[in-house]
């Protein structure tokens, strides 16, 4: 299995714990970012975009920029957007459909989403901060692709990896992805031993002292 496939089997809490041990504490996106479908699990290599409010452009130009961005997102990546805006929807059903058909694994935005019921039925993983019917047309454009962005306290580069589930979203710096993945897999194995010990009636503190994990 490749890194993305391995991370799909690891929950966000385990990844967070490993990153903290490695000294990476600013790795979790703000708690307000949540999945449309709480049962979704999203993992993969990151591609970043950011945008800005720009009301000087007409409807045609803003949609031209938006659809052009959709066409340039690499297949197999997770698209993460810093819109620098808290008023509009930066994802909708047609865009989700286009990204899914292009092989994009999911979308995370520090902003809004609309058509949420349709997107959830589509099965395309989306994490967002709020819902609104307000569209970007004539008001907002994506203006930087593949460059460094920041969401909350987390600096994100294209090429980093991400794990997202109902607990939240964790970003893994690309230089330590293999190590973090391996260590997180070890965490899951150890937790299985602790879980079995507790189910078998062992005192939780004794189990913790035996396996060093809880």
Residue, then its C-alpha position, 0 to 999 in steps of 0.5 A: x500500500x502507498x502512504x495515502x492508503x495506509x493513512x486511510x486506516x489510521x484515525x486522526x487522534x493517533x496521527x496527532x499523538x505521534x506528531x506531538x511526540x515528534x515536536x509538531x504541536x501546531x498540526x490540527x486545523x481549527x475545530x470549527x472545520x467539520x465533515x459534511x458526513x461524520x462517517x467520512x475518513x479522508x487521507x491523502x497528499x495535499x494540494x493548496x489553493x487560496x483566494x480573495x474577495x475581488x468585486x471588480x471582476x464580472x460573473x464570467x471572469x470569476x467563474x472562468x477563474x474558478x473552473x480553471x482552478x478545478x481543471x488544474x487540481x492534481x488527481x489523487x490529492x486532497x484540495x485544501x483552500x484558504x479563502x480569506x473570506x467568511x461570507x460565501x460558499x467556496x464549494x458547491x455540488x457541480x464543483x464537487x462532482x467535477x473534482x470527484x470525476x477528476x480523481x480528487x480525494x476530497x476538499x477542506x476549506x476554511x470557509x463555506x459550502x452550499x448544496x451540502x445535501x447533494x454533495x453528501x449524497x455524491x459521497x465526495x468528502x468535504x470539510x468546511x466551517x459553515x454553510x451558506x447559499x451565497x455563491x462566489x460569482x462576481x465576488x471571489x476568485x482563487x488566485x494562488x495554487x500550490x503555494x503555502x497557506x495557513x489555517x489557524x495555527x497550521x502552516x500547510x504546503x502542497x505535498x504535505x499529507x492530511x488525515x481527516x475524520x469526525x474528530x478533526x483534521x491533522x496535517x503531516x509535514x511532507x518530510x516526516x510523513x513516512x515516519x509518522x505513518x509507521x509510528x501511527x500504525x504502531x500506536x494502533x497495534x499497541x492500543x489493540x493490546x491495551x483494549x484487549x487487556x481492559x476487555x479481559x478485566x485488567x486494571x486500566x492503570x496496570x494496562x497503561x504501565x504494561x504497554x505505555x499507552x492509553 
